[in-house]
Amino acid sequence: MPHFVVEYTDNIKEEADIRLLLKKANTILIDQGGLFPIGGIRSRAIELKDYVMADDDEDYAFVHASLTVAGGRSKEATKKVCDELFLMMTEHFADIFKKHYFALSMEFNEFSNSTYKKNNVHTRFKKNA
């Protein structure tokens, strides 16, 4: 049940190709050798229109991502996927980093045991297994 959530400032919308970023993230999550069930992978983005960064005197931009997963995975496995995601993000935003005052960040979290969920997407992938 990994959720990859990206917040990005609206001033980079035209050049950021956020949908491609989300597709790349899903590919990384799927390619973790079964660590995450495909039917539970969610990637989404939130465009920020109201924000203030630093002294607000420049056309600053930022992207902040969070990866949240259910507990029970090893620290090595979660570090590996986080390293791969952040490398992909760094490469994806390389041109924007050159053009803007730009901050890129990512955090990792685990869902608590009090998560409620219902999902029938998993059945599609069990049929194909």
Secondary structure, 3 states (H helix, E strand, C coil): CCEEEEEEEHHHHHHHCHHHHHHHHHHHHHCCCCCCCHHHCEEEEEEECCCCCCCCCCCCEEEEEEEEECCCCCHHHHHHHHHHHHHHHHHHCHHHHHHCCEEEEEEEEECCCCCCCCCCCHHHHHHHC
